[in-house]
């Protein structure tokens, strides 16, 4: 038995294209440097992985020599402050970054750390919640913790193999 999960495909993400990111940086009065372009390219290429700063650094430094880890951290924080990306903060583990700015649920695997975006059902409408409760929502993040299909399949496979060898 192989488990799969239905998620958004790349075209379903509310992600700014590279040109829009560059334009947004310029509108904010920020410089567009070769280092920032390398970081942008890395974020776009690894958007489904919700990369941490170390992964961004490892990939981006291959595109921009002289890029430091501290520059990556500073740039990711700058992008987050300006709404270009979202920072996902976690206790006890590295912060991760995502380019999907649309409301969604983060499905976080407890075993491998993979984060899968899942579209929020229409019944969880922020405006309706605010209207019904009088609560002014300024930010939101919904995380579900569990096991991804790959990890579940790896947990199931050894049991299936041991049953075969007992026969």
C-alpha positions as CSV (number, residue, x, y, z in Angstrom):
1,X,0.0,0.0,0.0
2,X,1.4,3.4,-1.0
3,X,-0.1,6.5,0.5
4,X,-0.2,9.8,-1.4
5,X,-1.5,13.3,-0.5
6,X,-3.2,15.7,-2.8
7,X,-1.7,19.1,-2.6
8,X,-1.4,22.2,-4.7
9,X,0.6,21.9,-7.8
10,X,3.2,24.6,-8.6
11,X,0.8,26.7,-10.6
12,X,-1.7,26.7,-7.7
13,X,0.7,28.6,-5.4
14,X,0.1,32.3,-4.7
15,X,3.8,33.0,-5.2
16,X,5.3,36.1,-6.6
17,X,7.2,35.5,-9.9
18,X,10.9,36.6,-10.0
19,X,10.1,39.8,-11.9
20,X,7.4,40.8,-9.4
21,X,9.8,40.2,-6.5
22,X,12.4,42.4,-8.1
23,X,9.9,45.1,-8.7
24,X,8.6,44.9,-5.1
25,X,12.2,45.3,-3.8
26,X,12.7,48.4,-5.9
27,X,9.4,49.9,-4.9
28,X,10.5,49.5,-1.2
29,X,13.8,51.3,-2.1
30,X,15.9,48.2,-1.7
31,X,18.9,47.4,-3.8
32,X,18.7,44.4,-6.1
33,X,22.2,42.8,-5.8
34,X,23.6,39.7,-7.3
35,X,23.4,38.1,-3.8
36,X,19.7,38.9,-3.5
37,X,19.1,37.5,-7.0
38,X,20.8,34.3,-6.0
39,X,18.7,34.0,-2.9
40,X,15.5,34.8,-4.9
41,X,16.4,32.1,-7.5
42,X,17.1,29.6,-4.7
43,X,13.8,30.3,-3.0
44,X,11.9,29.9,-6.2
45,X,13.7,26.7,-7.2
46,X,13.1,25.2,-3.7
47,X,9.7,26.7,-2.9
48,X,8.1,23.3,-2.2
49,X,10.8,22.4,0.3
50,X,10.2,25.4,2.6
51,X,13.9,25.9,2.9
52,X,15.8,27.0,5.9
53,X,18.6,29.6,5.8
54,X,21.3,26.9,5.6
55,X,19.8,25.3,2.5
56,X,19.3,28.7,0.9
57,X,22.9,29.5,1.7
58,X,24.2,26.2,0.4
59,X,22.4,26.6,-3.0
60,X,22.7,30.4,-3.4
61,X,26.5,30.6,-2.8
62,X,27.0,28.4,-5.9
63,X,25.3,31.2,-7.9
64,X,26.9,34.1,-6.1
65,X,30.5,33.7,-4.8
66,X,31.3,35.6,-1.6
67,X,27.8,35.2,-0.2
68,X,27.9,34.7,3.5
69,X,25.5,32.9,5.8
70,X,24.9,36.2,7.7
71,X,23.9,37.9,4.4
72,X,21.4,35.1,3.7
73,X,19.9,35.5,7.2
74,X,19.7,39.3,6.8
75,X,18.2,39.0,3.3
76,X,15.6,36.4,4.3
77,X,14.6,38.6,7.3
78,X,14.3,41.6,5.0
79,X,12.2,39.7,2.5
80,X,9.9,38.5,5.3
81,X,9.5,42.0,6.8
82,X,8.5,43.3,3.4
83,X,5.9,40.5,2.7
84,X,7.8,38.8,-0.1
85,X,8.1,35.6,1.8
86,X,6.8,34.1,5.1
87,X,9.0,33.0,7.9
88,X,7.9,29.9,9.7
89,X,9.3,29.9,13.2
90,X,9.7,26.7,15.2
91,X,10.8,25.9,18.7
92,X,14.0,23.9,18.8
93,X,14.6,23.8,15.1
94,X,15.6,26.1,12.2
95,X,13.2,28.6,10.9
96,X,11.9,27.8,7.5
97,X,10.8,30.1,4.7
98,X,8.0,29.9,2.2
99,X,6.9,31.7,-0.9
100,X,3.3,30.6,-0.8
101,X,1.6,33.8,0.5
102,X,-2.0,32.4,0.1
103,X,-3.8,31.2,3.2
104,X,-3.1,27.5,3.7
105,X,-2.4,24.8,6.3
106,X,1.1,23.6,6.8
107,X,1.2,19.9,7.2
108,X,4.5,19.2,9.0
109,X,6.0,15.8,9.2
110,X,7.4,14.9,12.6
111,X,9.8,12.4,11.2
112,X,11.5,14.1,8.2
113,X,10.5,17.7,8.7
114,X,8.9,18.0,5.3
115,X,6.3,20.8,5.1
116,X,3.4,20.4,2.7
117,X,1.0,23.2,1.8
118,X,-2.7,22.3,1.9
119,X,-5.4,24.7,0.8
120,X,-7.7,25.9,3.5
121,X,-11.3,24.8,3.1
122,X,-13.8,27.6,2.3
123,X,-15.5,27.0,5.6
124,X,-12.5,28.6,7.4
125,X,-13.1,32.1,6.1
126,X,-11.1,34.7,8.0
127,X,-13.7,37.4,7.4
128,X,-16.6,35.2,8.7
129,X,-14.6,34.3,11.8
130,X,-13.9,38.0,12.5
131,X,-17.5,39.0,11.8
132,X,-18.9,36.3,14.2
133,X,-16.4,36.9,17.0
134,X,-15.5,40.5,16.7
135,X,-11.8,39.4,16.8
136,X,-9.5,41.5,14.5
137,X,-7.2,39.0,12.8
138,X,-3.8,40.5,12.0
139,X,-1.9,37.3,11.1
140,X,-2.5,33.6,10.9
141,X,-0.8,30.3,10.6
142,X,-2.3,26.9,10.8
143,X,0.0,23.9,11.3
144,X,-0.9,20.2,11.5
145,X,1.7,17.8,12.8
146,X,1.9,14.2,11.8
147,X,3.6,12.0,9.2
148,X,4.0,12.5,5.5
149,X,3.1,9.8,3.0
150,X,6.8,8.9,2.4
151,X,7.5,8.4,6.1
152,X,4.3,6.4,6.5
153,X,5.2,4.2,3.6
154,X,8.7,3.6,5.1
155,X,7.0,2.7,8.4
156,X,4.7,0.3,6.7
157,X,7.2,-1.4,4.3
158,X,9.4,-3.1,7.0
159,X,6.3,-4.6,8.5
160,X,5.1,-5.9,5.1
161,X,8.6,-7.3,4.4
162,X,8.8,-9.1,7.7
163,X,5.4,-10.8,7.1
164,X,6.7,-12.0,3.7
165,X,9.8,-13.6,5.3
166,X,7.8,-15.4,8.0
167,X,5.7,-17.4,5.4
